[in-house]
Amino acid sequence: MEFSEIYSFLFETYAGIGVLVAISLVLCIIIAAVLELRTRKTYVDRGPKSEDEEDEWSLFDDDDEEADD
């Protein structure tokens, strides 16, 4: 295969553009996972000091606790 054939497939056909988008998504997911793991390894000592101490806001916080008060 010549470079011109690969170039025309990737940038001039719908299937080629789909391949480029898929490769970009996979690459971004891999980079994000590696960076997340490195960040967790670097900041192991961060977080609440005890179980009683909670964050002010959490994405997975249950709102039912506040409604009961």
Backbone as JSON, one array per atom type, in Angstrom:
{
  "sequence": "MEFSEIYSFLFETYAGIGVLVAISLVLCIIIAAVLELRTRKTYVDRGPKSEDEEDEWSLFDDDDEEADD",
  "N": [[0.84, -1.18, 0.0], [0.46, 2.17, -0.76], [1.36, 5.43, 0.5], [-0.39, 7.43, -0.37], [-2.75, 6.05, -0.88], [-3.5, 5.17, 1.68], [-3.81, 7.67, 2.92], [-5.91, 8.8, 1.38], [-7.93, 6.98, 2.0], [-8.23, 7.36, 4.81], [-8.91, 10.11, 5.08], [-10.79, 10.77, 3.15], [-12.97, 9.1, 3.04], [-15.99, 7.87, 4.6], [-15.7, 5.65, 6.27], [-12.97, 5.71, 6.84], [-12.76, 8.12, 8.27], [-14.27, 7.38, 10.45], [-12.57, 5.44, 11.52], [-10.41, 7.07, 12.3], [-11.69, 8.63, 14.28], [-12.37, 6.63, 16.14], [-9.82, 5.66, 16.86], [-8.82, 7.98, 18.03], [-10.55, 8.26, 20.27], [-9.98, 5.91, 21.75], [-7.27, 6.32, 22.28], [-7.4, 8.67, 23.87], [-8.81, 7.66, 26.1], [-6.97, 5.78, 27.09], [-4.8, 7.47, 27.75], [-6.04, 9.08, 29.71], [-6.58, 7.16, 31.7], [-3.99, 6.31, 32.42], [-2.91, 8.73, 33.41], [-4.67, 9.17, 35.56], [-4.07, 6.97, 37.22], [-1.39, 7.56, 37.83], [-1.76, 9.95, 39.22], [-3.25, 9.09, 41.45], [-1.34, 7.49, 42.64], [0.59, 9.38, 43.32], [-0.74, 11.13, 45.11], [-1.5, 9.68, 47.48], [-1.78, 10.07, 50.23], [-3.75, 11.96, 50.54], [-7.08, 13.14, 51.34], [-10.0, 12.41, 53.42], [-9.36, 12.52, 56.96], [-10.48, 10.86, 58.87], [-13.18, 8.45, 59.24], [-15.44, 9.76, 60.07], [-15.22, 12.31, 59.12], [-16.39, 13.88, 56.34], [-16.54, 14.69, 52.84], [-17.63, 17.88, 51.58], [-19.21, 17.85, 49.31], [-20.27, 15.39, 47.03], [-20.25, 13.44, 44.11], [-21.64, 11.05, 44.13], [-23.25, 11.27, 46.33], [-25.82, 10.59, 48.62], [-28.94, 11.99, 48.53], [-31.1, 11.52, 50.16], [-30.49, 11.44, 52.87], [-30.3, 14.1, 53.66], [-32.91, 14.94, 53.3], [-34.31, 13.65, 55.29], [-33.73, 14.98, 57.62]],
  "CA": [[0.0, 0.0, 0.0], [1.17, 3.44, -0.82], [0.92, 6.46, 1.43], [-1.52, 8.17, -0.94], [-3.94, 5.22, -0.71], [-3.87, 5.24, 3.09], [-4.27, 9.03, 3.15], [-7.23, 9.0, 0.78], [-8.9, 6.19, 2.78], [-8.48, 7.94, 6.12], [-9.45, 11.46, 5.07], [-11.76, 11.01, 2.1], [-14.09, 8.17, 3.12], [-16.65, 7.84, 5.9], [-15.11, 4.59, 7.08], [-11.67, 6.19, 7.29], [-12.99, 9.11, 9.31], [-14.69, 6.61, 11.61], [-11.36, 4.84, 12.08], [-9.68, 8.14, 12.98], [-12.42, 8.99, 15.5], [-12.23, 5.51, 17.07], [-8.44, 5.66, 17.36], [-8.69, 9.14, 18.93], [-11.24, 7.97, 21.52], [-9.21, 4.9, 22.48], [-6.05, 6.96, 22.74], [-7.76, 9.56, 24.97], [-9.16, 6.85, 27.26], [-5.73, 5.22, 27.62], [-4.05, 8.56, 28.38], [-6.74, 9.47, 30.94], [-6.39, 6.1, 32.69], [-2.6, 6.38, 32.89], [-2.77, 9.93, 34.24], [-5.41, 8.95, 36.8], [-3.29, 6.06, 38.06], [-0.21, 8.29, 38.32], [-2.22, 10.92, 40.2], [-3.59, 8.35, 42.67], [-0.1, 7.03, 43.26], [1.27, 10.55, 43.86], [-1.49, 11.74, 46.2], [-2.09, 8.62, 48.29], [-2.04, 10.56, 51.57], [-4.81, 12.98, 50.53], [-8.42, 12.65, 51.61], [-10.48, 12.6, 54.8], [-8.48, 11.95, 57.99], [-11.19, 9.79, 59.55], [-14.43, 8.09, 58.58], [-16.45, 10.74, 60.45], [-15.02, 13.51, 58.31], [-16.84, 13.66, 54.98], [-16.42, 15.81, 51.92], [-18.83, 18.7, 51.55], [-20.02, 17.49, 48.16], [-19.81, 14.21, 46.33], [-21.09, 13.11, 42.96], [-22.47, 9.91, 44.47], [-23.83, 11.51, 47.64], [-27.24, 10.26, 48.69], [-29.69, 13.16, 48.98], [-32.14, 11.11, 51.1], [-30.06, 11.75, 54.23], [-30.61, 15.5, 53.92], [-34.34, 15.09, 53.31], [-34.81, 13.1, 56.53], [-33.45, 15.9, 58.75]],
  "C": [[0.88, 1.25, 0.0], [0.57, 4.43, 0.18], [-0.31, 7.19, 0.91], [-2.83, 7.37, -0.79], [-4.43, 5.26, 0.74], [-4.44, 6.62, 3.41], [-5.68, 9.24, 2.6], [-8.29, 8.18, 1.52], [-9.25, 6.9, 4.08], [-9.21, 9.28, 6.06], [-10.51, 11.73, 4.02], [-12.94, 10.05, 2.11], [-14.69, 8.22, 4.52], [-16.06, 6.78, 6.82], [-13.75, 5.03, 7.63], [-11.79, 7.22, 8.4], [-13.46, 8.43, 10.59], [-13.51, 5.95, 12.3], [-10.56, 5.89, 12.85], [-10.36, 8.54, 14.29], [-12.26, 7.88, 16.54], [-10.83, 5.46, 17.68], [-8.24, 6.82, 18.34], [-9.36, 8.87, 20.28], [-10.47, 6.96, 22.37], [-7.95, 5.51, 23.05], [-6.32, 7.89, 23.93], [-8.1, 8.78, 26.24], [-7.9, 6.26, 27.9], [-4.92, 6.29, 28.34], [-4.71, 8.98, 29.69], [-6.54, 8.43, 32.04], [-4.98, 6.13, 33.27], [-2.4, 7.58, 33.79], [-3.51, 9.79, 35.57], [-4.64, 8.04, 37.74], [-2.06, 6.76, 38.64], [-0.61, 9.3, 39.39], [-2.57, 10.23, 41.52], [-2.34, 7.89, 43.4], [0.64, 8.2, 43.91], [0.59, 11.08, 45.11], [-2.2, 10.69, 47.04], [-2.52, 9.15, 49.65], [-3.14, 11.61, 51.64], [-6.15, 12.34, 50.86], [-8.82, 12.88, 53.05], [-9.56, 11.89, 55.8], [-9.16, 10.81, 58.72], [-12.48, 9.49, 58.8], [-15.53, 9.09, 58.91], [-16.39, 11.99, 59.59], [-15.39, 13.2, 56.86], [-16.58, 14.9, 54.14], [-17.72, 16.6, 51.94], [-19.77, 18.28, 50.43], [-19.42, 16.29, 47.49], [-20.77, 13.93, 45.19], [-22.06, 11.99, 43.3], [-23.11, 10.05, 45.85], [-25.33, 11.22, 47.57], [-28.0, 11.44, 49.28], [-30.78, 12.8, 49.99], [-31.77, 11.44, 52.54], [-30.43, 13.18, 54.6], [-32.12, 15.7, 54.03], [-34.95, 14.6, 54.63], [-34.65, 14.04, 57.71], [-34.54, 16.88, 59.0]]
}
